[in-house]
Every structure is written in structure tokens, then in C-alpha cells.
Amino acid sequence: MALLIEFAGSDSCRDHLRPSNFISCEEFASTEQGRGLAFRGMLEWGSNSRTEPLDSTTKLVSALGRLEELECWNTAEVVLLWAWTDGFVDATEDDAWKLIGNETLKFYHICGMERLGGLLRHIAGRLVEQPLFAALFRTGRPRTSCRIRGVRPPVRI
């Protein structure tokens, strides 16, 4: 799933993807438990490869756009879960967070605001799963596990 999502964010590959490529991903991510497993798969993909599955806001928006075109809503939701809790975006990057926020609102307006509860449960679950310092420093570079307004660039301890 992570590889297909990465392809969806790539300019050279995205036009070659079809809805049929995502049939098993969509079925797998159709439940909250499946989305959680897919999310963990994206984390493993990022930790086992040299780059994150989507290493820029541009790729993230591109992947979400292509998934929406293909009507792969469950897979797109996994991308949003990843972006909000363990993505590549630092808490101080206001422009990136505006884009992610806009994409999130667009997604939930299309798919139904009742699905927003899944994102909220996911964020709360991630905060319980990971101690704050583990979330901030687990890869050797400062990261945040959720958006915190007004935070300045992190200081290495």
C-alpha cells in the first residue's frame, strides 16, 4: 500500500495508476482496524527506506489528488492519518499545515464529516501509544506527533 501511495505522489507514475491497482488497499483500509494496520505499514516503509513514503507537502497533495480522482477514499484517509500524526511535516511549517488542513477538510466534506471521528481517535491513540519524547526524537531528528501552534523550531537536547 505504501509503495502505491508513493507512486500516486510521483509525477512520473501517478498517471499510470488505475482504480484496479487499489482494490485490495481499499478493501483492507475499509475498517478502522485495517486503516490502523495500513498506517503501521507506512511507518515501516518509511523506516526501512531512505525516504518517507511522501517526503514533501507537494507529493502529499499530489497523492491525495490522484487518490480522489481514482475514488480511493479509504487509501486517501490512511494518507491523512499518516500526515497528521507521523508525517514529515514539522510543527512550525505553517504553509504546509495549511495545505494539509485544506486537504483534510476537502476530504471530509466529500466523504462525510462523520468519518472525522476516525481521525480524532487515531490522533488520540497515537498520543497514548508514544511518549512525547519518543515521538519528538525517535528518528534522531526532532519531529512532532501532532500540530502545536506557536511552537518554535525544536532544540536538540
N, C-alpha and C positions, 0 to 999 in steps of 0.2 A: 504494500500500500504506500509506504514512504517513497519508494522509487517512482511509482506512478505519480504521486503528488509532486515530486521533484520535477518530473517530466512536464507536468502541467504548468509549472512555473518557468520552464525553459522556453525561450523564444524559438529555438531550433526544433523542439519536439512537440510543443503544445498543439500544433495544427494536425499532427498525425494521430492524436488520441481520439477515440470514439467512445460512446457510452458503453459499448460492449467490453471495453478494457476495464471498466469499473464495476461490472455486475457483481463479482464476488466481494469487492470492497464495500459496495453499497449494502449488500445483504449482511455482511459482517458488522458494519457500523450502524445497522438499523436499531440496535438496542443500546441502552446506556452502558451495559457491561461490555458490549462489543466495541463501542467508541473508546472506552477506557483501555481495552487491550490494544486497540489500534494506536492510541495515544502513546502507550508504553513502547510500542513498536517504533514509533517515530523517534522517541528518546533514544532507543537502542541504535537506530540507524544513524542518528547524529553523533552518538558517542563512538560508533565503530567506523565512521568515515571521516574524511578530512574536513568536511564542511557540514553545516547543519542542513537538514532537508530543504529548507528555504532560507537562504542566508542574507536576504535583503527584503525590505518592505516592498520593493518593486516586484520581486519574484512572488512574494506572498499574495499581493493584489492580483498579479497575473494568474497565479494558480487558482485563486478563488473565482476570478472571472471565467476562466476556462471550465472549472467545475460547475459553475452556474449555467454556462452555455450548454453543457452536457446534461444538466439537471441531475447532477450527482450531489444531492443535498446532504446526505449523511457523511460523505467523504469531506465535503466542504466544512461541515461542522467540526470534524476532527481537526482540520487545519486551524479553525478559530480557537478551539480548546488549546491547541498547542501554542498558538500565538499569544494568548492571554496568560498562560502560566509558565511555559518553559521555552518560549521562543527566543530569538536572538536579540530582541529589542531592549535596550537599556531604558530604565525608568525616566531618564532625563531627555529622551528624544521626543519632544512634543509633536513634531510634524509626523513622525512615524506612528505615534499613538493616535493622532487624529485620523490618519488613514485607516488604521486597524479599527478604531471606533466606528468610522463611517461604514466600513465593510461589514462590521458586526451588525450594526443597525439595519443595513440593507438586507442582510441575510435573514434576520429575524422578522423583518417586515414581510418578506416574501414567504418564508416558511411558517410563520405564525409565532407570535410573541409567547405562546405557551411553552415553546421549546427553550426559551431563555432560562427556565429553571434548571435545565441540564447544565448550562454554562455556570450558573451560580453554584450548583452542587459540586461541579468539577473544581472550581476555584477554591471553594471551602475545603474540599477533600485534599487538594494539593497542599494547602496551608497546614493541614493537620498531619499529612504524611511526612513533610520535610521540615526539620527545624530551620529557623530563619538563617542561621549562618551557613548551614549546608546548602541552602538554596542560593545564597549570595556568592559562595566561594567554591562550589563543588567542582568547577572545571578549571580552577586556577585563575579565572578572570571574574571580576565582580559581575554578578547578574542579580536581577530581582525576580521574585516569583510572582509578582503582580504589580500593577501600576500604582505608584505612590506619587501624588502630585507634590511638587515643590522640593523634591529630593535633588541635591546637587551631585555631581559626579562622585562615585564612591572612592573611599580612601582605603588603600591596601593596609592591612594590619600585619 
